[in-house]
Structures are given as structure tokens and as C-alpha cells.
């Protein structure tokens, strides 16, 4: 009996679809997962922390999951919140976020702010404290010294655990490195801290510590890009030169894996701003992953969301993290849709998985 190909073809396609799953955001070749590059508009939620005990409910209920103009969700969870006791980690926040990403077909960014969010047991184990002033000059807070071996061992254990648990997920698009700044950004010493900073090694030791952490994230997340939230370790020419060297070396040492984010986008800036973070996004966009984080929700800034997004687009950024109030505003949806398309077009070095 002869069977027409036209009748058999749909059955062949159905059989193929049942036995060869097609990943949404990644592909696997020779046992290696190749993830898509983060692009578009990302939802920036508050950090899961002691200051935001309601954050799990907010994660479950944010309209960002169903907003077609949102490409991904940022999951932040402070170190002292998820590991209050050494070795006893509560990763339910990240687990829930990735479950929702799968349900709603979104991508995820993970970051664990360390620095001043480090748990007290790290100091009890022997990590040295560095006392610093806040940006407004108010004293004081403290964090572990990034190049101290105890801090590197303890935080390194957590990052390894996160990599083992989440690196293989096709929904995890990228991670942000922490451990060498006050919180998420890389800033370490202000003008009132320089004597103490230089006494423990200054920018030379910071660079040594930052490179150690880059190598850590590279090992822990072999299939996931890792980015720095740019800010000079000290607010002077030497600090900017140190950050510039770290970024240049890392782009070269980890091609298409190391990326950078300027965490200070606001409407009243200009594309020709002399900020090193802005210049670096523009310089490296054709080589690796680059993006922005809004400084604040636009209701707290002078100017409009469109003005801020236009700056990011002009600087060839590939993604922008926007605070939830702007993303749920009906008046902003057309702006977000247009900007998301333009940000995706800025991706020129890797169009494989878009």
C-alpha cells in the first residue's frame, strides 16, 4: 500500500517534536549549552532581603511576568538573607523565580549582593572588616575585605553552589558578580576612606581581588555570562584607571562571557557623558554583553523614561533594567515596546539565538 508523502509529513513532524525538544533560549552542542545573549527590557524588582520580607509575594504577583514588553526578570537576594547560617542556604526565592520564568517564557538574571550584606558568621570565621562611609558621607558601615582568604572561601562556596544548581537552566540568561564592592556595584572606598583603603593595599589589591572573583564566576557558571555592575573602586583617577584595566583585561580573558552593566542610567544624562561606565558600554557593545540599569524609577528623576532609554540605545546597549513602577505604567508600554526592539537590534556580535 502506498501512502502519500503529503499525509505522512505531519506525522513525521509530530514524531520529531516529541523526541527532539527545542530549547527556548539556549541550544546544546557537544554537551555544551550555548545561551542567548540578554537583550531588551528587564524588570528590576527589590532585593529579597530583611528590609523586604514581602518580596516572595511580590515576585509571585508582579505584572512583569505577563507583560509582553518585558524580556526578563532580575532576581536579587542578599547573602545574609539566603545563608544566615553557614552551609544552610535557602534558595527558594531563586527556585520560585525560575519556575515562573519557565511558566511565562521569560529569562532570568541572578545576583547575590555581598559586601555589607555579608552574614555575621563570615566575620566570626576570621574575615577582616573594612569600615567605609556611605556616598552621602555618613559613617559608617563595614564589609569583608575582598582579597581576604576567608571571605573568598566562604562566598566562593555559595557561588559554586549557585552555579551547580542553576547554570544549566536555559532560563538563566546571566549573573552579576559581587563580593568586591559595598553591595552590587564595584564601589569600595570613598573620599573619607582612602587612608584606610591604601593601608590595606588600595586599588592594586582591589584589582587582584576582582580578578579572583571573575575567575570564580567563570568556573562556577561555565555556560552563563557574568557581568560587572560598573563603578570605580575609589572615586578618583586611579580608581577609574583600575576599573578600566579590569574591564579591558576581562573582556580579553573571557571573550563573550564577561560583560558589563552601567548601573546609573537617568534621563538628564547625555550619550556623550564622560562617565567611564557609559563610555565602556559604547566601546565594548560590539564585542560582548553590555547594558544599563536605571538609577531610579523615573517618578524620582528629572525627565522621562523614553529619554533615558534613548541614551542607552544611542550608546549601543543591548539591555536595560527598569524598575517595576515604570513597567506597569500603561502610559509607558509603547515606549517600552519601541525601545525593546531597538535594544535587540544593537546586538551585532551574536545573533545566533535571537
C-alpha positions as CSV (number, residue, x, y, z in Angstrom):
1,X,0.0,0.0,0.0
2,X,1.3,3.4,-0.9
3,X,1.0,6.4,1.5
4,X,1.1,9.9,0.1
5,X,4.0,12.0,1.4
6,X,1.6,14.9,2.0
7,X,-0.3,12.8,4.6
8,X,2.8,11.3,6.2
9,X,4.7,14.6,6.6
10,X,2.7,16.0,9.5
11,X,3.1,12.7,11.3
12,X,6.9,12.9,10.8
13,X,7.0,16.4,12.2
14,X,4.9,15.3,15.2
15,X,7.2,12.5,16.0
16,X,10.3,14.7,15.7
17,X,8.7,17.3,18.0
18,X,8.1,14.6,20.6
19,X,11.7,13.2,20.6
20,X,13.7,16.4,20.0
21,X,12.8,19.1,22.4
22,X,13.8,22.6,21.2
23,X,15.0,24.9,24.0
24,X,13.5,28.4,24.2
25,X,16.7,30.4,25.0
26,X,19.6,28.0,24.5
27,X,20.9,25.2,22.4
28,X,23.2,22.3,23.3
29,X,26.1,21.3,21.0
30,X,28.6,18.6,22.0
31,X,27.3,18.7,25.6
32,X,27.8,22.5,25.9
33,X,24.8,24.8,26.4
34,X,25.0,28.0,24.3
35,X,22.7,30.6,25.8
36,X,21.1,33.5,24.1
37,X,22.5,36.9,24.8
38,X,20.4,39.1,27.2
39,X,18.6,41.8,25.3
40,X,15.6,44.1,25.6
41,X,13.8,45.3,28.7
42,X,14.3,43.7,32.1
43,X,12.2,44.1,35.2
44,X,14.2,45.3,38.3
45,X,12.5,44.1,41.5
46,X,13.5,45.0,45.0
47,X,16.1,42.7,46.6
48,X,15.0,39.7,48.6
49,X,16.3,40.8,52.0
50,X,15.5,41.5,55.6
51,X,14.3,45.0,54.5
52,X,11.8,43.5,52.1
53,X,10.2,40.5,53.8
54,X,7.3,40.6,51.4
55,X,9.4,40.1,48.4
56,X,8.4,36.5,47.7
57,X,4.8,37.6,47.4
58,X,5.9,40.4,45.1
59,X,7.8,38.0,42.9
60,X,4.8,35.8,42.5
61,X,2.4,38.7,41.7
62,X,4.4,41.2,39.6
63,X,2.6,42.0,36.3
64,X,6.1,41.8,34.7
65,X,5.6,38.1,34.1
66,X,2.7,38.7,31.7
67,X,3.9,41.9,30.2
68,X,5.0,41.2,26.5
69,X,7.3,44.2,26.6
70,X,9.4,42.7,29.4
71,X,12.0,40.2,28.3
72,X,13.5,39.2,31.6
73,X,13.3,39.5,35.4
74,X,16.1,40.4,37.8
75,X,16.3,38.2,40.9
76,X,18.4,39.8,43.7
77,X,18.8,38.1,47.1
78,X,21.1,39.3,49.8
79,X,23.8,36.9,51.1
80,X,22.8,37.3,54.8
81,X,19.2,36.6,53.8
82,X,19.7,33.3,51.9
83,X,22.6,31.9,54.1
84,X,22.1,33.3,57.6
85,X,23.9,30.2,58.9
86,X,27.0,28.8,57.2
87,X,26.1,26.0,54.8
88,X,22.4,26.3,55.3
89,X,21.2,28.1,52.2
90,X,17.6,28.9,51.4
91,X,17.4,29.2,47.6
92,X,13.6,29.1,47.4
93,X,13.5,32.7,46.0
94,X,15.6,31.8,43.0
95,X,13.8,28.4,42.6
96,X,10.5,30.1,42.5
97,X,11.7,32.8,40.1
98,X,13.0,30.1,37.6
99,X,9.7,28.2,37.9
100,X,7.8,31.4,37.0
101,X,10.3,32.1,34.1
102,X,9.5,28.7,32.7
103,X,5.8,29.2,33.1
104,X,5.7,32.7,31.5
105,X,8.6,32.2,29.0
106,X,10.9,34.8,30.4
107,X,14.6,35.0,31.1
108,X,16.3,35.5,34.5
109,X,19.3,37.4,35.9
110,X,20.6,36.2,39.3
111,X,22.8,38.3,41.7
112,X,23.6,37.9,45.4
113,X,24.8,41.2,46.9
114,X,27.6,40.5,49.3
115,X,29.7,43.4,50.8
116,X,27.7,45.0,53.6
117,X,25.1,42.2,53.1
118,X,27.6,39.5,54.2
119,X,26.4,37.4,57.2
120,X,28.0,37.8,60.6
121,X,29.3,34.3,60.7
122,X,31.8,35.3,57.9
123,X,33.5,37.6,60.4
124,X,33.3,35.1,63.2
125,X,35.2,32.7,60.8
126,X,38.0,35.3,60.6
127,X,37.2,37.6,57.6
128,X,38.7,41.1,58.2
129,X,36.3,44.1,58.2
130,X,36.7,47.2,56.2
131,X,34.8,50.2,57.6
132,X,33.5,52.7,55.0
133,X,31.4,55.8,54.7
134,X,28.3,56.0,52.6
135,X,28.1,58.2,49.5
136,X,26.5,61.0,51.4
137,X,29.5,60.9,53.8
138,X,27.6,59.5,56.7
139,X,29.6,57.0,58.8
140,X,29.8,54.0,58.8
141,X,29.2,50.5,57.7
142,X,31.5,47.6,57.0
143,X,32.1,44.7,54.7
144,X,34.7,41.9,54.4
145,X,37.9,42.8,52.6
146,X,37.5,41.2,49.1
147,X,41.0,39.7,48.9
148,X,40.8,38.1,52.4
149,X,41.1,34.3,52.1
150,X,38.2,33.6,54.5
151,X,35.8,35.8,52.5
152,X,36.9,34.2,49.2
153,X,36.4,30.7,50.7
154,X,33.0,31.3,52.2
155,X,31.5,33.4,49.4
156,X,33.2,31.2,46.9
157,X,31.3,28.2,48.3
158,X,28.0,29.9,47.8
159,X,28.7,30.9,44.2
160,X,29.8,27.4,43.4
161,X,26.5,26.1,44.9
162,X,24.5,28.5,42.8
163,X,26.4,27.5,39.7
164,X,25.8,23.8,40.3
165,X,22.1,24.5,40.8
166,X,21.3,27.0,38.1
167,X,24.0,27.2,35.4
168,X,22.3,24.5,33.3
169,X,19.0,26.2,33.2
170,X,18.1,27.7,29.7
171,X,16.1,30.4,31.5
172,X,19.1,31.8,33.4
173,X,20.5,34.4,31.0
174,X,23.3,36.0,33.0
175,X,24.6,36.6,36.5
176,X,26.1,39.7,38.1
177,X,29.4,39.4,40.0
178,X,29.6,40.7,43.6
179,X,31.9,40.4,46.5
180,X,34.3,43.2,45.7
181,X,32.1,46.2,46.4
182,X,29.7,47.6,49.0
183,X,26.7,45.7,47.5
184,X,26.0,45.1,43.9
185,X,28.2,47.8,42.3
186,X,32.1,47.6,42.4
187,X,32.5,50.8,44.5
188,X,34.7,50.1,47.6
189,X,36.3,53.3,49.1
190,X,35.0,56.9,49.2
191,X,37.0,60.1,49.8
192,X,36.8,59.7,53.6
193,X,38.1,56.1,53.3
194,X,41.3,56.5,51.3
195,X,43.8,56.4,54.2
196,X,42.4,53.1,55.4
197,X,42.0,51.8,51.9
198,X,45.6,52.5,50.9
199,X,46.8,51.0,54.2
200,X,45.4,47.6,53.2
201,X,46.7,47.7,49.6
202,X,44.4,50.1,47.8
203,X,43.4,49.7,44.1
204,X,46.2,47.2,43.4
205,X,44.8,44.8,45.9
206,X,41.2,45.5,44.8
207,X,42.2,44.6,41.2
208,X,43.7,41.4,42.5
209,X,40.5,40.6,44.4
210,X,38.2,41.5,41.4
211,X,40.2,39.2,39.1
212,X,39.9,36.4,41.6
213,X,36.1,36.8,41.6
214,X,36.0,36.9,37.8
215,X,37.8,33.6,37.7
216,X,35.4,32.2,40.4
217,X,32.3,33.1,38.4
218,X,33.8,31.8,35.2
219,X,34.3,28.4,36.8
220,X,31.0,28.3,38.6
221,X,28.9,29.3,35.6
222,X,30.6,27.7,32.6
223,X,27.6,28.3,30.3
224,X,26.3,31.6,31.7
225,X,27.7,35.1,31.1
226,X,28.8,37.0,34.1
227,X,28.8,40.8,34.3
228,X,30.2,43.6,36.5
229,X,28.0,46.4,37.7
230,X,30.5,49.2,36.9
231,X,31.6,51.7,39.5
232,X,35.3,52.6,40.2
233,X,36.6,51.1,43.4
234,X,37.7,54.5,44.5
235,X,36.3,57.8,43.3
236,X,39.4,59.3,41.8
237,X,41.5,58.9,38.6
238,X,43.4,55.9,40.0
239,X,40.1,54.1,40.8
240,X,38.8,54.8,37.3
241,X,42.0,53.6,35.7
242,X,41.9,50.4,37.8
243,X,38.3,49.7,36.8
244,X,39.1,50.4,33.1
245,X,42.0,47.9,33.3
246,X,39.9,45.3,34.9
247,X,37.2,45.6,32.3
248,X,39.7,45.6,29.4
249,X,41.5,42.5,30.8
250,X,38.3,40.6,31.5
251,X,36.8,41.2,28.0
252,X,40.0,39.8,26.6
253,X,40.4,36.9,29.1
254,X,36.7,35.8,28.9
255,X,35.5,36.6,25.4
256,X,31.7,36.8,25.0
257,X,31.4,35.5,28.7
258,X,32.4,38.6,30.7
259,X,30.1,41.6,30.2
260,X,29.4,44.9,31.9
261,X,26.4,46.9,33.1
262,X,26.3,50.7,33.8
263,X,24.1,50.9,36.9
264,X,23.3,54.6,36.6
265,X,21.1,55.4,33.7
266,X,19.0,58.6,34.0
267,X,17.2,60.9,31.6
268,X,19.3,64.0,32.3
269,X,22.5,62.4,31.1
270,X,23.8,62.6,27.5
271,X,25.2,59.9,25.2
272,X,28.5,61.8,25.2
273,X,28.7,61.6,29.0
274,X,32.3,61.2,30.3
275,X,31.2,58.5,32.7
276,X,33.5,55.5,32.3
277,X,30.6,53.2,32.6
278,X,28.8,54.9,29.7
279,X,31.9,55.0,27.6
280,X,32.6,51.3,28.3
281,X,29.1,50.2,27.2
282,X,29.6,52.0,23.9
283,X,33.1,50.8,23.4
284,X,32.5,47.1,24.1
285,X,29.0,46.6,22.7
286,X,30.3,45.1,19.5
287,X,32.4,42.6,21.5
288,X,30.4,41.4,24.4
289,X,27.3,41.8,26.6
290,X,26.6,45.4,27.6
291,X,23.6,47.1,29.3
292,X,22.2,49.6,31.7
293,X,20.3,49.7,35.0
294,X,18.1,52.6,35.7
295,X,19.3,54.8,38.6
296,X,15.8,55.0,40.0
297,X,12.1,54.8,38.8
298,X,11.5,57.8,36.6
299,X,9.0,59.4,39.0
300,X,12.1,60.1,41.2
301,X,14.1,61.5,38.4
302,X,14.0,64.6,36.2
303,X,13.0,63.6,32.7
304,X,11.2,60.7,31.0
305,X,11.7,57.0,30.7
306,X,12.0,57.5,26.9
307,X,14.8,60.0,27.3
308,X,16.7,57.5,29.4
309,X,16.1,54.6,27.1
310,X,17.1,56.7,24.1
311,X,20.5,57.3,25.7
312,X,21.0,53.6,26.2
313,X,20.1,52.9,22.6
314,X,22.4,55.6,21.3
315,X,25.3,54.0,23.3
316,X,24.6,50.6,21.7
317,X,23.4,48.9,24.9
318,X,21.7,45.6,24.4
319,X,19.5,45.6,27.5
320,X,18.1,48.0,30.2
321,X,16.9,47.0,33.6
322,X,13.9,49.2,34.5
323,X,12.1,49.5,37.9
324,X,8.7,47.9,38.2
325,X,6.7,51.1,38.6
326,X,7.7,52.2,35.1
327,X,7.0,48.7,33.6
328,X,3.4,48.5,35.0
329,X,2.5,52.1,33.9
330,X,0.1,51.8,30.9
331,X,1.4,55.1,29.5
332,X,4.9,53.6,29.1
333,X,4.0,50.4,27.2
334,X,4.5,51.9,23.7
335,X,7.8,53.4,24.8
336,X,9.0,50.0,26.2
337,X,8.0,48.1,23.1
338,X,9.8,50.5,20.8
339,X,12.9,50.6,23.0
340,X,13.0,46.8,23.4
341,X,13.1,46.4,19.6
342,X,15.9,48.9,19.2
343,X,18.0,47.4,22.0
344,X,17.8,44.0,20.4
345,X,19.0,45.4,17.1
346,X,22.1,46.7,19.0
347,X,23.3,43.1,19.3
348,X,25.7,42.8,16.5
349,X,28.3,40.3,17.7
350,X,26.0,37.3,18.3
351,X,22.6,36.9,16.6
352,X,22.5,33.1,16.7
353,X,19.8,32.6,19.3
354,X,17.6,35.6,18.9
